[in-house]
Amino acid sequence: MFHFKHFMMSIILGFVLTLVLPASGLPFQVMDDMGQTLEFAQPAKRIIPLYGAYAEMLYAIGAGSEIVARTQADEYPSQILKLPSVGTHMRPNVEMILGLKPDLVIQSASRREETAEMERLREAGIPVAVFAPQTFEGIFSTMERLGKLTGREAEARNVVAQLKMRLEQVKGHLAEMKERDRVFFEVRGEPLTGVGKASIVQDIILAAGAENALENEKAIVQYSFESLLLADPDVYIVQRGPMNRNPMDPRKRAHFDRLRCVRNGKIIFVDEFLFSRPGPRCVDAVEQLAAALYPEKFKGWRNEKETRE
């Protein structure tokens, strides 16, 4: 017997599902930064991130338990060290990856994603998502998409909202400031290399209330000492890490005393993994840099922050 009520309910249900689910009918669907769409019937449960920033993002949104391997350079958070290493981000061990049977591999566009290793994984039927966050918006967008792929969309949105709130709090402390320090961020001491505008460090510098003295559209720029003298930054920032191991203090380098930042003792050493890895801890980098550049604006702020948390 035809039941008009049941017929109308099925029509309404079909309409609602059309709005909620992607056209493919697969609920866990995102587009990566290479324009490819990844679709899953179930949340990804066995994930191998081939760049530490994505591992940090997954842990931040509560999906750390889904990670089944790491790369050699990954040390944060500490529990990731318990996982097997599948080589480096540039040369991952495909056999190890295949043996771990992941349902998702995450690679960075800045890590030569179109390699023979990535093609072998795709040929084996393993989805490879490629992301390229270079700004805070890029970081937040990547975290939210990882939230969708892992079934933790709400958690990801909540974490992103908290990170944005912390950036706003720093901005509030700097609201009355009229002059910004011009900083040079040293990526590598030999040869002298600095950060340009196409890097997450650029966003960190701006969010911390400063300006980049290196006006170049590239992410990383080899720089001459003569150009550095002409720029004559207010502050010299040196990162420590794999790209700049055991950097010499600028105050001990030949001719660097000609820079006013050196004469004025405005030298700041920072952690490469915090500043140059585009992940959630870049907000920590903003807080640290802002407090180091403008301590008078942040008196007692860290204690207040720890109390609130």
LOKE-520139 format. One record per residue (C-alpha): residue number from 1; x negated, y, z. Coordinates in steps of 0.25 Angstrom, whole numbers. Each point is the difference from the previous one (the first is absolute). Layout:
BEGIN
seq=NUM; px=X; py=Y; pz=Z
...
***
This chain:
BEGIN
seq=1; px=0; py=0; pz=0
seq=2; px=-5; py=14; pz=-3
seq=3; px=-3; py=8; pz=12
seq=4; px=-1; py=15; pz=-3
seq=5; px=-6; py=3; pz=13
seq=6; px=-11; py=-10; pz=-1
seq=7; px=-3; py=5; pz=-15
seq=8; px=-2; py=14; pz=5
seq=9; px=-9; py=-4; pz=11
seq=10; px=-9; py=-8; pz=-9
seq=11; px=0; py=13; pz=-9
seq=12; px=-4; py=9; pz=11
seq=13; px=-11; py=-10; pz=5
seq=14; px=-6; py=-1; pz=-14
seq=15; px=0; py=15; pz=-1
seq=16; px=-7; py=1; pz=14
seq=17; px=-10; py=-10; pz=-4
seq=18; px=-3; py=7; pz=-13
seq=19; px=-3; py=12; pz=8
seq=20; px=-9; py=-7; pz=11
seq=21; px=-8; py=-10; pz=-8
seq=22; px=-9; py=3; pz=-12
seq=23; px=5; py=-4; pz=-14
seq=24; px=-8; py=-13; pz=1
seq=25; px=8; py=-4; pz=13
seq=26; px=-13; py=-1; pz=7
seq=27; px=0; py=9; pz=13
seq=28; px=-15; py=1; pz=2
seq=29; px=-4; py=9; pz=-12
seq=30; px=-10; py=11; pz=-1
seq=31; px=-8; py=7; pz=-11
seq=32; px=-15; py=1; pz=2
seq=33; px=-9; py=11; pz=-4
seq=34; px=-3; py=-7; pz=-13
seq=35; px=15; py=1; pz=-4
seq=36; px=2; py=-15; pz=1
seq=37; px=12; py=-5; pz=8
seq=38; px=-1; py=-11; pz=10
seq=39; px=12; py=-8; pz=4
seq=40; px=2; py=-10; pz=11
seq=41; px=12; py=-8; pz=5
seq=42; px=-6; py=-1; pz=14
seq=43; px=-10; py=10; pz=7
seq=44; px=-14; py=-3; pz=-2
seq=45; px=-6; py=-9; pz=11
seq=46; px=-14; py=-3; pz=-5
seq=47; px=-7; py=12; pz=-3
seq=48; px=-15; py=3; pz=-4
seq=49; px=-3; py=15; pz=0
seq=50; px=-13; py=2; pz=-8
seq=51; px=-3; py=14; pz=6
seq=52; px=0; py=3; pz=15
seq=53; px=10; py=12; pz=-1
seq=54; px=11; py=-10; pz=-4
seq=55; px=-3; py=-9; pz=11
seq=56; px=1; py=12; pz=10
seq=57; px=13; py=4; pz=-7
seq=58; px=6; py=-14; pz=2
seq=59; px=-4; py=-1; pz=15
seq=60; px=5; py=14; pz=2
seq=61; px=14; py=-4; pz=-5
seq=62; px=0; py=-13; pz=8
seq=63; px=-3; py=-9; pz=-12
seq=64; px=-14; py=-4; pz=5
seq=65; px=4; py=-14; pz=3
seq=66; px=2; py=-2; pz=-15
seq=67; px=-14; py=3; pz=-4
seq=68; px=-8; py=-14; pz=-2
seq=69; px=-13; py=6; pz=-4
seq=70; px=-9; py=12; pz=-1
seq=71; px=-12; py=5; pz=-7
seq=72; px=-14; py=1; pz=6
seq=73; px=1; py=15; pz=3
seq=74; px=13; py=-1; pz=8
seq=75; px=-2; py=2; pz=15
seq=76; px=12; py=7; pz=5
seq=77; px=9; py=-3; pz=7
seq=78; px=-9; py=-10; pz=8
seq=79; px=9; py=-12; pz=-2
seq=80; px=-2; py=0; pz=-15
seq=81; px=-14; py=-5; pz=3
seq=82; px=6; py=-14; pz=3
seq=83; px=5; py=-1; pz=-14
seq=84; px=-9; py=-7; pz=-11
seq=85; px=-7; py=10; pz=-10
seq=86; px=2; py=-2; pz=-14
seq=87; px=-13; py=8; pz=-5
seq=88; px=0; py=15; pz=-3
seq=89; px=10; py=9; pz=-6
seq=90; px=-8; py=1; pz=-12
seq=91; px=-3; py=-15; pz=-2
seq=92; px=11; py=-8; pz=7
seq=93; px=-2; py=-15; pz=1
seq=94; px=12; py=-5; pz=-9
seq=95; px=-1; py=-14; pz=4
seq=96; px=1; py=3; pz=14
seq=97; px=12; py=9; pz=-3
seq=98; px=7; py=-11; pz=-8
seq=99; px=-3; py=-10; pz=11
seq=100; px=7; py=9; pz=11
seq=101; px=13; py=0; pz=-9
seq=102; px=4; py=15; pz=2
seq=103; px=13; py=5; pz=-6
seq=104; px=-6; py=14; pz=-1
seq=105; px=-13; py=6; pz=-2
seq=106; px=-2; py=15; pz=1
seq=107; px=-11; py=7; pz=-7
seq=108; px=-5; py=15; pz=-2
seq=109; px=0; py=7; pz=-13
seq=110; px=-13; py=6; pz=4
seq=111; px=-6; py=-14; pz=2
seq=112; px=0; py=-4; pz=-15
seq=113; px=13; py=-7; pz=0
seq=114; px=0; py=-5; pz=-14
seq=115; px=-11; py=-10; pz=2
seq=116; px=-2; py=-15; pz=-4
seq=117; px=3; py=-4; pz=15
seq=118; px=14; py=8; pz=0
seq=119; px=4; py=-6; pz=-14
seq=120; px=-3; py=-14; pz=6
seq=121; px=9; py=2; pz=12
seq=122; px=11; py=5; pz=-9
seq=123; px=-2; py=-12; pz=-10
seq=124; px=2; py=-9; pz=12
seq=125; px=13; py=7; pz=3
seq=126; px=-4; py=8; pz=12
seq=127; px=6; py=14; pz=0
seq=128; px=-11; py=11; pz=1
seq=129; px=5; py=14; pz=5
seq=130; px=-9; py=12; pz=-3
seq=131; px=1; py=13; pz=8
seq=132; px=-8; py=13; pz=-1
seq=133; px=3; py=9; pz=12
seq=134; px=-9; py=13; pz=-1
seq=135; px=9; py=9; pz=8
seq=136; px=8; py=-1; pz=13
seq=137; px=13; py=-2; pz=-9
seq=138; px=-7; py=-11; pz=-7
seq=139; px=-3; py=-7; pz=13
seq=140; px=14; py=2; pz=5
seq=141; px=6; py=-5; pz=-13
seq=142; px=-9; py=-12; pz=0
seq=143; px=4; py=-4; pz=14
seq=144; px=15; py=1; pz=-3
seq=145; px=-2; py=-9; pz=-12
seq=146; px=-8; py=-10; pz=8
seq=147; px=12; py=1; pz=10
seq=148; px=9; py=-4; pz=-11
seq=149; px=-8; py=-12; pz=-5
seq=150; px=-2; py=-5; pz=14
seq=151; px=15; py=2; pz=5
seq=152; px=-5; py=11; pz=9
seq=153; px=6; py=12; pz=-7
seq=154; px=6; py=6; pz=13
seq=155; px=-13; py=-2; pz=8
seq=156; px=-8; py=6; pz=-11
seq=157; px=9; py=13; pz=-1
seq=158; px=-1; py=1; pz=15
seq=159; px=-15; py=0; pz=0
seq=160; px=-1; py=9; pz=-12
seq=161; px=9; py=10; pz=8
seq=162; px=-9; py=-1; pz=12
seq=163; px=-12; py=3; pz=-8
seq=164; px=7; py=12; pz=-7
seq=165; px=4; py=5; pz=14
seq=166; px=-15; py=0; pz=4
seq=167; px=-4; py=8; pz=-12
seq=168; px=11; py=10; pz=3
seq=169; px=-5; py=1; pz=14
seq=170; px=-14; py=3; pz=-5
seq=171; px=6; py=11; pz=-9
seq=172; px=7; py=6; pz=11
seq=173; px=-13; py=2; pz=8
seq=174; px=-6; py=7; pz=-12
seq=175; px=12; py=9; pz=-4
seq=176; px=-6; py=13; pz=6
seq=177; px=-14; py=-2; pz=-6
seq=178; px=-4; py=10; pz=-11
seq=179; px=-13; py=-5; pz=-5
seq=180; px=-4; py=-14; pz=-4
seq=181; px=-14; py=-6; pz=1
seq=182; px=-6; py=-4; pz=-13
seq=183; px=-6; py=-14; pz=1
seq=184; px=-9; py=-9; pz=-7
seq=185; px=3; py=-15; pz=1
seq=186; px=-12; py=-9; pz=-2
seq=187; px=3; py=-13; pz=-6
seq=188; px=-14; py=-4; pz=-2
seq=189; px=-13; py=6; pz=4
seq=190; px=-9; py=-6; pz=-11
seq=191; px=3; py=5; pz=-10
seq=192; px=8; py=11; pz=6
seq=193; px=14; py=-3; pz=-3
seq=194; px=13; py=7; pz=4
seq=195; px=15; py=-1; pz=0
seq=196; px=8; py=7; pz=-11
seq=197; px=15; py=3; pz=-1
seq=198; px=4; py=-14; pz=-5
seq=199; px=-2; py=-7; pz=14
seq=200; px=8; py=-3; pz=12
seq=201; px=-11; py=8; pz=7
seq=202; px=5; py=12; pz=-7
seq=203; px=14; py=-1; pz=7
seq=204; px=-7; py=-3; pz=13
seq=205; px=-8; py=13; pz=-1
seq=206; px=12; py=8; pz=-4
seq=207; px=9; py=-6; pz=11
seq=208; px=-11; py=3; pz=10
seq=209; px=1; py=15; pz=-3
seq=210; px=-13; py=1; pz=-9
seq=211; px=-4; py=1; pz=-14
seq=212; px=-9; py=-8; pz=-9
seq=213; px=-12; py=8; pz=-4
seq=214; px=-2; py=-10; pz=-12
seq=215; px=10; py=5; pz=-10
seq=216; px=0; py=-12; pz=-10
seq=217; px=11; py=-8; pz=-5
seq=218; px=-7; py=-13; pz=2
seq=219; px=1; py=-9; pz=12
seq=220; px=-15; py=-1; pz=2
seq=221; px=-10; py=9; pz=-6
seq=222; px=-15; py=-1; pz=0
seq=223; px=-5; py=14; pz=5
seq=224; px=-13; py=8; pz=-1
seq=225; px=-6; py=7; pz=12
seq=226; px=0; py=12; pz=-8
seq=227; px=15; py=0; pz=-2
seq=228; px=2; py=-3; pz=15
seq=229; px=-8; py=12; pz=3
seq=230; px=9; py=8; pz=-9
seq=231; px=12; py=-5; pz=7
seq=232; px=-6; py=2; pz=14
seq=233; px=11; py=-7; pz=7
seq=234; px=4; py=4; pz=15
seq=235; px=0; py=-15; pz=4
seq=236; px=-8; py=-12; pz=-5
seq=237; px=7; py=-13; pz=2
seq=238; px=-8; py=-13; pz=-1
seq=239; px=7; py=-14; pz=-1
seq=240; px=-6; py=-12; pz=6
seq=241; px=3; py=-14; pz=-6
seq=242; px=-3; py=-9; pz=-12
seq=243; px=-2; py=11; pz=-10
seq=244; px=-9; py=8; pz=9
seq=245; px=-7; py=-9; pz=10
seq=246; px=-9; py=7; pz=10
seq=247; px=1; py=14; pz=-6
seq=248; px=-10; py=10; pz=5
seq=249; px=5; py=12; pz=8
seq=250; px=0; py=12; pz=-9
seq=251; px=-7; py=8; pz=10
seq=252; px=-12; py=-9; pz=-2
seq=253; px=0; py=1; pz=-16
seq=254; px=-10; py=8; pz=-7
seq=255; px=6; py=14; pz=-4
seq=256; px=14; py=-3; pz=6
seq=257; px=-3; py=11; pz=10
seq=258; px=3; py=10; pz=-11
seq=259; px=15; py=-4; pz=1
seq=260; px=8; py=8; pz=10
seq=261; px=7; py=-12; pz=5
seq=262; px=-13; py=-6; pz=4
seq=263; px=-5; py=12; pz=7
seq=264; px=13; py=2; pz=7
seq=265; px=0; py=-15; pz=5
seq=266; px=13; py=-3; pz=-8
seq=267; px=-3; py=-14; pz=-3
seq=268; px=11; py=-11; pz=2
seq=269; px=-3; py=-15; pz=-1
seq=270; px=13; py=-9; pz=-4
seq=271; px=3; py=-14; pz=-2
seq=272; px=1; py=-4; pz=-15
seq=273; px=11; py=-10; pz=3
seq=274; px=9; py=10; pz=7
seq=275; px=-2; py=11; pz=-11
seq=276; px=-3; py=-7; pz=-13
seq=277; px=9; py=-12; pz=1
seq=278; px=14; py=5; pz=-4
seq=279; px=8; py=-7; pz=11
seq=280; px=9; py=4; pz=12
seq=281; px=-13; py=4; pz=8
seq=282; px=-2; py=12; pz=-9
seq=283; px=10; py=7; pz=9
seq=284; px=-10; py=-3; pz=12
seq=285; px=-11; py=6; pz=-9
seq=286; px=9; py=13; pz=-2
seq=287; px=2; py=1; pz=15
seq=288; px=-15; py=-2; pz=3
seq=289; px=-5; py=9; pz=-10
seq=290; px=10; py=11; pz=3
seq=291; px=-4; py=-1; pz=15
seq=292; px=-15; py=1; pz=-4
seq=293; px=1; py=12; pz=-9
seq=294; px=10; py=8; pz=9
seq=295; px=-2; py=-5; pz=14
seq=296; px=6; py=13; pz=6
seq=297; px=13; py=-4; pz=-7
seq=298; px=0; py=-14; pz=6
seq=299; px=-3; py=2; pz=14
seq=300; px=6; py=-11; pz=8
seq=301; px=7; py=-5; pz=-12
seq=302; px=-6; py=-13; pz=0
seq=303; px=4; py=-3; pz=15
seq=304; px=15; py=5; pz=-3
seq=305; px=0; py=-9; pz=-12
seq=306; px=-4; py=-12; pz=8
seq=307; px=10; py=3; pz=10
seq=308; px=11; py=1; pz=-10
seq=309; px=-4; py=-13; pz=-6
***
